[in-house]
């Protein structure tokens, strides 16, 4: 487990105002969209902006790579770890 995973979970919860969700409720390997956490494209935009602001990562809205990075908390954590600006 990446040290970033708890941070990413907290960022998802605070950015998207998921009051009824605790960090431990989010499976790091579960999909963030559809059957997993149930996020939609607007949530993805908000989360992408929050990630850019906090970690300085650059995401392309229409990129197939971005879809892969947003697959789960674990994938997102790995992307941020590899691309964050110090």
C-alpha positions as CSV (number, residue, x, y, z in Angstrom):
1,X,0.0,0.0,0.0
2,X,1.3,3.4,-0.9
3,X,1.6,6.1,1.8
4,X,-0.4,8.3,-0.6
5,X,-3.5,6.1,-0.5
6,X,-4.9,7.5,2.8
7,X,-4.2,11.0,1.5
8,X,-5.9,10.3,-1.8
9,X,-8.9,8.8,0.0
10,X,-9.2,11.9,2.3
11,X,-8.9,14.2,-0.8
12,X,-11.7,12.3,-2.6
13,X,-14.0,12.5,0.5
14,X,-13.3,16.2,1.1
15,X,-13.3,17.3,-2.6
16,X,-16.6,15.5,-3.4
17,X,-18.3,16.1,0.0
18,X,-18.9,12.4,0.7
19,X,-20.1,12.9,4.2
20,X,-21.2,9.3,4.7
21,X,-18.0,7.8,3.5
22,X,-14.9,7.1,5.7
23,X,-11.5,6.5,4.3
24,X,-11.6,2.9,5.5
25,X,-14.8,2.4,3.5
26,X,-12.9,3.0,0.3
27,X,-11.3,-0.2,-1.1
28,X,-8.0,1.0,-2.7
29,X,-8.5,-1.5,-5.6
30,X,-12.2,-0.9,-6.1
31,X,-13.3,1.1,-9.2
32,X,-13.9,4.8,-8.6
33,X,-16.6,5.0,-11.2
34,X,-19.8,3.0,-11.9
35,X,-20.1,0.0,-9.7
36,X,-17.3,1.0,-7.3
37,X,-17.4,4.4,-5.5
38,X,-20.0,5.5,-8.1
39,X,-18.3,8.7,-9.2
40,X,-19.2,10.4,-12.5
41,X,-17.5,12.6,-15.0
42,X,-18.1,15.8,-13.0
43,X,-16.6,14.2,-9.9
44,X,-13.6,13.2,-12.1
45,X,-13.1,16.9,-13.1
46,X,-13.4,18.1,-9.5
47,X,-11.0,15.5,-8.3
48,X,-8.5,16.1,-11.2
49,X,-8.4,19.8,-10.2
50,X,-7.9,19.0,-6.6
51,X,-5.0,16.6,-7.5
52,X,-3.4,19.3,-9.7
53,X,-3.7,21.9,-6.9
54,X,-2.4,19.7,-4.2
55,X,0.3,17.6,-6.0
56,X,1.0,19.6,-9.1
57,X,0.2,16.7,-11.4
58,X,-1.1,17.3,-14.9
59,X,-4.0,15.3,-16.2
60,X,-5.5,15.4,-19.7
61,X,-9.3,15.1,-19.7
62,X,-9.6,13.1,-22.8
63,X,-6.5,10.9,-22.4
64,X,-6.9,7.1,-22.2
65,X,-4.0,7.2,-19.7
66,X,-6.0,9.5,-17.4
67,X,-8.9,7.0,-17.4
68,X,-6.5,4.3,-16.4
69,X,-5.0,6.5,-13.6
70,X,-8.5,7.1,-12.3
71,X,-9.4,3.4,-12.2
72,X,-8.9,3.1,-8.4
73,X,-7.3,4.8,-5.4
74,X,-4.3,2.5,-5.8
75,X,-3.8,3.5,-9.5
76,X,-4.3,7.2,-8.6
77,X,-1.8,7.0,-5.8
78,X,0.8,5.4,-8.1
79,X,0.2,8.1,-10.7
80,X,0.6,10.9,-8.2
81,X,3.7,9.3,-6.7
82,X,5.3,9.1,-10.1
83,X,4.3,12.5,-11.3
84,X,4.0,14.9,-8.4
85,X,6.0,18.1,-8.3
86,X,8.2,18.5,-5.2
